[in-house]
Each structure stands twice: as C-alpha cells, then as structure tokens.
C-alpha cells in the first residue's frame, strides 16, 4: 500500500518528526500531542511504500500507524542507541 505522506519537524525537540497522510494533514493528530510537539514545521512530502528506506523508521510500520491512528510520531534516538551506533538505520 502506497500513501502520500507529509513529514513535519518539531521546533521544540530535535530529531522529532510527525508523519501524516498528506490529504488529511494534521486532522487526526490529538491536540495534546500538538501542544507538546509545538507548531509543526513541514519538512517534506513523499510517496511512501513498504520497503522504502527511511533513516530512523520502518516504512511499513509508519504506514500501518498512519492507517490505524492517523499519524506516526518518530522520536529522537536515545543516547544508548547513539552510543551503540543504532542512531541511524
């Protein structure tokens, strides 16, 4: 399943990103999440399909979460992941 997604970056937390269906934009994102995330800053739009390589997320998982809850929140890597070399996929 392919989906056109919009990716937003958080102005409050480095390396935190929000993926949403481009057509629905931020409609499905809870207000409480947006309050914590800050004013979403658009980064890019892309056609996402399972198997596409993403830096820190699995495309199939991103698509599944967008389909189920309307968004996917990518958190910054933990210090332990960075030290272990897992900060980038």
Secondary structure, DSSP 8 states (H G I E B T S, - for coil): -EEEEEEEE-SSSTT-EEEEETTTTTTTS-HHHHHHH-S-EEEEEEEEETT-B-SSSBHHHHHHHHHHHSEEEE----HHHHHTT-S--
